[in-house]
């Protein structure tokens, strides 16, 4: 949807700035993300039609993709027991598939069906990126997931930086996803999530201390035995 001035209108309740975005270079530190996605909103003026992935809509144009930045798809050989598992791999903000291609190929080597999409506006030009935003990137992610689900069994999703944010977003939409890998996720925990996590940790510590004390008391020799 566009405004009269030609700006892309993306409804969002409260855009939250994202800090610490990875430049998608040598930043492969695996972390555990106990958080929910932070919404990213990039709105820009453009006279071009929006498009998903590498497939243009009628009347639109896509600039040339940089060498090595192409999307990648792999079809594995299904076994007699059923369809092979699938892996959706997502690159980060300002990056392109080359930053996580090694990971995608590792999944393929283990017998996974793989989808590695090029997010809209990435791997081309700055001008192209300025016409895209969260709506485009999440739509491309959903589209890649549907392609993968059409031929794979159990599916895992892995993402780098903003790709990890998209991983969390997709997992919330599709509970049937069996596993996620978040590498340098660009996320921030909501207050409620952080409080719930802290409460759970406190209960775990108390229960462990109680169990340890009861075990020690039970193992001590009684006065009658002595």
Secondary structure as GFF3:
##gff-version 3
##sequence-region A 1 226
A	DSSP	beta_strand	72	74	.	.	.	ID=ss1
A	DSSP	beta_strand	86	90	.	.	.	ID=ss2
A	DSSP	three_ten_helix	97	99	.	.	.	ID=ss3
A	DSSP	alpha_helix	101	109	.	.	.	ID=ss4
A	DSSP	beta_strand	113	116	.	.	.	ID=ss5
A	DSSP	alpha_helix	126	129	.	.	.	ID=ss6
A	DSSP	alpha_helix	134	149	.	.	.	ID=ss7
A	DSSP	beta_strand	155	160	.	.	.	ID=ss8
A	DSSP	alpha_helix	162	173	.	.	.	ID=ss9
A	DSSP	beta_strand	179	183	.	.	.	ID=ss10
A	DSSP	alpha_helix	191	219	.	.	.	ID=ss11
###
